[in-house]
């Protein structure tokens, strides 16, 4: 028997989607071993994860709550990744957005009627500026953006710690590392009975649609795709590579900043230490899982969020360690990333004289 | 010929399929002992594929190989070398930072310790026998392409091959070097070796070989033709499958057209920061094809990149249509009506992940194929379908990614795109490299038509035949300088000589 990989002549959307679904299915038995090692019935665990994340009204709404920050970051990242600008800094850009929103809410003294809109604008701007520095370093000095954006995440994390333990520590918070609560007019309204802050939800949906159209149908999207595919060809065609690097970083940083505003004003109602449990990093997964397509990325963000909510649920109900969730996510991601090759290549089995393609 | 025993190698009924094409369809191929056998055909005809099968790099899907009367299976180049079959590839397989001797030792030494002295004396002997002089202690990167080729050949001869396969050996050589190569090959044949010469150049096959096999689209269309018995025209028809429509000429040149491109004292650096273009001045006039001849790597690439805004000009002035465009952006230069067929089509020419259609409008999407900020996909599709048909680009569809196309078809796509912008000036670097005879002919006709319409072409090419056939004037570039200028009617030997020795 002979086994060979052959390149597929064309890669259809159907193949892309089915390969990813298969990857997730194949990852389940492996995670199952882990559950079994803890003495938990894997099938039971999967059912609990699924119902925990998608099956109940509460779980479903919590999944949407997590989809907001993850989705905003992820959709922005697709834009950068399409131009082959590897922004790993959504986490830091998100944190900076939440810091900016907090300043506006607590210290700006702006009129109540405009405060939410200014918080959003400030969050977008600061997130974008936080991404601008690595973008300029990349475009002007050709410094690797992966390292700079990653390092800047730590800077923003320390800034956040400084703010909530230092000058902005809440007077009414009994010494907890968090600010005083925002006044009610600086908080985002939620859909009744849930924690879904719908300003952010609306912004997520609108920005997804805009980015989708921008990428598929406009000159800007076309230029970005050329830059991502071959920057030298872009220069040759008269397209400014540097301008496009700046553009995609500003947009992805800005959207991550808005995610931060949503967390501060929609969920916590204040700035707290650890305002993001790594949403900006998690968002990298759905961006690639969704094929760098904004619509696919939203679906993938929802799926990943559901897994997170579902695994939170089994942590409590089955008394599993919280780190198991990370292993769980990691295994699924590993399978999805490895399955990528099957979307582009098909396997040829030669058994005797017969050939079978998969 | 009934006596089969003097065939060194026979390939029978060879079939090779690739995912999208049948590269070889039932090919029979035979080489006698002691002959130079030219394997002739267009690019993509299957010549290299057939030879890679013989050298053990590919496995055939069907067919058999007989070496010296015995049926063999050649599973790897190692097997091939054991049977006395060696191959020199188009792209050399040498380690840049090592010396010539070290490279040869790497290839020939089978034991653990390297016997440099033994190898040196053997190599010196081989060099003398076959007239392949090389400096054994020079580092590879210091050598010209022609010298590197000699290293490759000696390396293979060291393994006592009976059959040497050379893949397009003259594509990197000057005319003088080519002649030397053929002399060496002749000496090898005299000692009983056989040579297979893969080539798409008809003249070469006619001049240098004892026997010719022609491949077209994966099939043999003529086997073991004697060069003396074949007419040129017959062979062209066999290679292309139909007569060529256009015979290049330089007749329509109107003298003293107004200057469209003026270059004064241009100085440009290469990637390593060394001066690659040294104070070059010339003028390209309206309705003129100006050829730039030279061995690759003498500053042509840097010159072209500087003219098109892709490389910084250190000193000097570039004017297009009277406008100073020294260090202007590529966009502004494109807007003045300058098209550019780049030397390295994969580096600049295409965005491989994007579709054929998206690549086809890379230059005009902003003007012709968009409404406000939106791209007009329908208009792009129509235009692309038209150009794909006109230039006979083979692609599964206009929406297929360019990475699926063959090199020749990518080149056609680039040529089609650049001509579709109706350029006033076309700067073309090796525009027909990798194109088959028919497409080359078509591109030459389009250049000719562009000139008739008052356009100008700066034709930078390593193919002297091409430069001579099309150009009204020829500049010869050597070591970053323009060393000679020729008018119409220059001979290939004059220009070839200037390329190698410089100013007369």
Interface residues (C-beta under 8 A of the other chain):
Chain A: X6 X7 X8 X9 X10 X217 X218 X219 X220 X221 X222 X225 X226 X228 X229 X230 X232 X233 X234 X235 X236 X237 X238 X239 X240
Chain B: X19 X20 X308 X310 X329 X330 X331 X332 X333 X334 X335 X340 X342 X347 X348 X349 X350 X351 X352 X353 X354 X358 X362 X363 X365 X366 X370 X373 X374 X375 X377 X396 X400 X404
